[in-house]
Amino acid sequence: MTLNGRVYTPAVAQVNTGVVDFGIVHKGDVVTARNVSVTNTAAIAAPNDVLVGTIGGAAGPFNASGSLAGVAAQASDTSSFSVGLSTANAGVFNGSANAAFASRNPDMADLALGNSTVTLKAQVNNFATLALQRVAGAGSLSASAGGYILDFGTIQLGSAGLMAELGVFNVASGPADLLNGSFAFGAGAGFTFDGFGPFAGMAAGDGRDGLDIVFGSSSLGSFSQTFTISSFGSNASGYQGQRRSTRR
């Protein structure tokens, strides 16, 4: 009588990518999917089972998909499991995906190896949005093509000068990039400016007032002057947006 038998060494699942962090991206960005690396850490002792599995269960802005065709002992798969992110909405997101594993050979039913959780993280920002507002004082501020117009109207020669206090604000809704910028002044006369220093790190909903403009009445004439705000957004990922100029 001849007796034959096989004793298989079962696969051992190890998730090498326990956390997938997309970092800080922007609403509307096309974000490349990230892969989850898995290793079959079983010792090579032929005959060996191969490692199979699937990933899924992600919710919210995350999605997870993929399956392992059969990872040999001491081998890794770095591309079959994939996690994606939708940037349709801004927010700070935390989630998870579930990876289920089994040990497989051609002679027996699959041996369940249990599940592993992959933690998912992302922050989707709105871009910083600059707005200039009149905080107090005289004059009317209105939007015009590419900027704003502050109009003090008409005053009498020798009368008391007029003063307007303006503020610059990041009117984006959060989470959003930080607003940074500086001012530059063009040629003109009849106006004095105070408080127009550079600004940085302005969070969504924050602003800086104290931008004072005085219009004097010591000379007859019609007066105008232009100043430009150069601004850009930034965030903790190292992103720094293209500098934009707005005439005022």
C-alpha positions in Angstrom: 0.0 0.0 0.0 1.4 3.4 -1.0 0.4 6.4 1.0 0.8 10.0 -0.2 0.1 13.3 1.5 0.9 17.0 1.6 1.2 19.2 4.6 1.0 22.9 3.4 2.5 25.8 5.2 -0.3 28.4 5.6 0.2 32.0 4.4 0.7 34.8 6.9 -0.7 38.2 5.9 1.1 41.4 6.8 -0.2 44.8 5.7 2.8 47.1 5.2 0.7 50.2 4.5 -1.3 50.6 7.7 -2.1 54.3 7.1 -2.8 56.0 3.8 -2.6 59.8 4.2 -3.4 61.9 1.2 -2.1 65.0 3.0 -3.6 68.4 2.0 -5.1 68.7 -1.5 -7.6 71.1 -3.0 -11.3 70.8 -3.8 -11.6 69.8 -7.4 -8.1 68.3 -7.6 -7.6 65.0 -9.5 -5.7 62.9 -6.8 -3.8 59.8 -7.8 -4.9 56.6 -6.1 -2.6 55.2 -3.4 -1.6 51.5 -3.2 -1.5 49.3 -0.1 1.4 47.0 0.1 0.9 43.4 1.5 3.5 40.7 2.3 3.1 37.0 2.8 5.5 36.5 5.6 5.2 32.7 5.9 8.5 30.9 5.9 9.4 29.0 2.7 8.7 25.4 3.6 7.3 23.7 0.6 4.6 23.1 -0.1 3.3 26.6 0.7 -0.1 28.2 0.5 -0.4 31.5 -1.3 -2.0 34.6 0.1 -5.3 35.8 -1.4 -7.5 38.7 -0.3 -9.7 41.7 -1.1 -10.0 45.3 0.1 -13.1 47.4 0.4 -15.5 49.0 2.9 -14.2 52.6 2.6 -16.8 55.3 3.0 -17.2 59.1 2.7 -14.8 60.6 0.1 -12.7 57.4 0.1 -12.9 54.3 -2.0 -11.0 51.1 -1.8 -10.8 48.2 -4.3 -8.6 45.3 -5.5 -7.8 41.7 -4.9 -4.7 39.6 -4.4 -4.3 36.8 -7.0 -1.9 34.8 -4.9 1.1 36.1 -3.1 3.8 33.5 -2.6 5.7 33.0 0.7 8.2 35.8 1.4 6.8 37.8 -1.6 5.0 41.2 -1.6 2.2 42.7 -3.6 2.5 46.5 -3.9 -0.1 47.3 -6.6 -3.3 45.2 -6.3 -4.9 47.0 -3.4 -5.8 50.6 -4.3 -7.4 53.5 -2.3 -8.8 56.6 -3.9 -10.1 60.0 -2.7 -12.9 62.2 -4.1 -12.2 66.0 -3.8 -15.8 67.0 -4.5 -16.2 68.6 -1.0 -13.8 70.4 1.3 -13.2 69.0 4.7 -10.9 67.1 7.1 -11.6 63.4 6.6 -10.8 60.2 8.5 -11.9 56.8 7.5 -10.8 53.2 7.1 -10.8 50.3 4.6 -11.0 46.6 5.4 -8.7 44.0 4.0 -9.8 40.4 4.3 -7.2 37.6 3.7 -7.2 33.8 3.2 -4.6 31.1 2.7 -5.1 29.0 -0.5 -3.8 25.8 -2.0 -5.1 23.6 -4.7 -6.1 20.7 -2.4 -8.1 22.2 0.4 -10.7 24.9 1.0 -9.4 28.3 1.7 -8.2 29.0 5.3 -9.6 32.3 6.6 -6.8 34.5 8.0 -9.0 37.4 9.4 -9.2 41.0 8.5 -6.9 44.0 8.8 -7.9 47.7 9.0 -6.2 50.4 6.9 -6.5 53.9 8.3 -7.4 56.6 5.7 -6.8 60.4 6.1 -7.1 63.5 4.0 -7.7 67.2 4.1 -9.4 68.8 1.2 -8.9 72.6 1.2 -10.7 75.5 -0.6 -8.3 78.0 -2.2 -7.8 81.2 -0.2 -10.0 84.0 -1.5 -9.1 87.7 -1.0 -11.7 90.4 -0.5 -11.3 94.1 0.4 -13.9 95.7 2.6 -14.6 99.2 4.0 -14.6 98.8 7.7 -15.3 102.4 8.8 -15.1 106.1 7.7 -16.0 108.0 4.6 -16.3 107.0 0.9 -18.0 104.2 -0.9 -16.2 101.0 -1.9 -17.5 99.1 -5.0 -16.3 96.3 -7.1 -15.0 96.9 -10.6 -13.5 94.9 -13.3 -10.4 93.3 -11.8 -10.6 95.2 -8.5 -12.4 97.9 -6.5 -13.0 101.6 -6.5 -13.0 103.7 -3.4 -14.8 107.0 -4.1 -14.6 109.9 -1.6 -16.9 112.0 -3.7 -16.6 115.8 -3.8 -15.4 118.0 -1.0 -14.8 121.7 -0.6 -11.3 123.2 -0.8 -10.0 123.7 2.7 -12.6 121.6 4.4 -11.7 118.7 6.8 -10.1 115.8 5.0 -11.9 112.5 4.8 -10.6 109.1 6.0 -11.6 105.6 5.1 -10.6 102.4 7.0 -10.3 99.3 4.9 -9.6 95.7 5.7 -8.3 92.8 3.7 -10.0 89.4 4.4 -9.7 85.7 3.5 -13.4 85.0 2.6 -12.9 81.4 1.7 -14.9 78.9 3.8 -12.9 76.5 5.8 -10.9 74.4 5.6 -9.0 76.6 3.3 -5.5 77.7 2.4 -3.9 80.6 4.3 -3.8 84.0 2.6 -0.6 86.0 2.2 0.1 89.2 0.4 1.6 92.7 0.1 0.8 96.1 -1.3 2.4 98.3 -4.0 1.4 101.9 -4.8 1.2 103.6 -8.2 1.6 107.2 -9.1 -0.9 109.7 -7.8 -1.4 112.5 -5.3 -4.0 113.8 -2.8 -4.1 110.6 -0.7 -2.0 109.4 2.3 -1.8 105.7 3.3 -1.2 104.1 6.7 -1.1 100.5 7.9 -0.5 98.9 4.5 2.2 96.4 5.5 2.5 92.8 4.2 0.2 90.1 5.7 0.7 86.4 6.0 -1.0 83.3 7.4 -4.6 84.6 7.2 -6.9 81.7 7.9 -10.4 81.3 6.4 -12.8 83.9 7.9 -9.9 86.1 9.3 -8.9 89.5 8.2 -6.8 92.6 9.0 -8.3 96.0 9.2 -6.5 99.3 10.0 -5.7 100.1 6.3 -6.3 103.8 6.5 -6.6 106.2 3.5 -6.9 109.9 4.0 -8.1 112.3 1.2 -7.1 115.9 1.8 -8.7 119.1 0.6 -5.7 121.4 0.3 -5.7 121.5 -3.5 -8.3 121.9 -6.3 -8.7 119.1 -8.8 -9.7 115.6 -9.5 -7.5 113.0 -7.8 -6.9 109.3 -8.3 -4.3 106.7 -7.3 -4.0 103.0 -7.7 -2.6 100.5 -5.4 -2.2 96.7 -6.1 -2.5 93.8 -3.7 -0.3 90.8 -4.7 -1.6 87.7 -2.9 -1.1 84.0 -2.8 -2.4 81.0 -0.8 -0.3 78.5 1.1 -0.8 75.5 3.4 1.1 73.1 5.6 1.8 70.7 2.8 4.3 73.1 1.3 1.9 74.3 -1.4 2.3 78.0 -2.4 -0.1 79.2 -5.0 0.7 81.5 -7.9 0.9 85.1 -6.9 -2.2 87.1 -8.0 -2.5 90.9 -8.4 -5.6 92.9 -7.8 -5.9 96.6 -8.5 -7.6 98.9 -6.1 
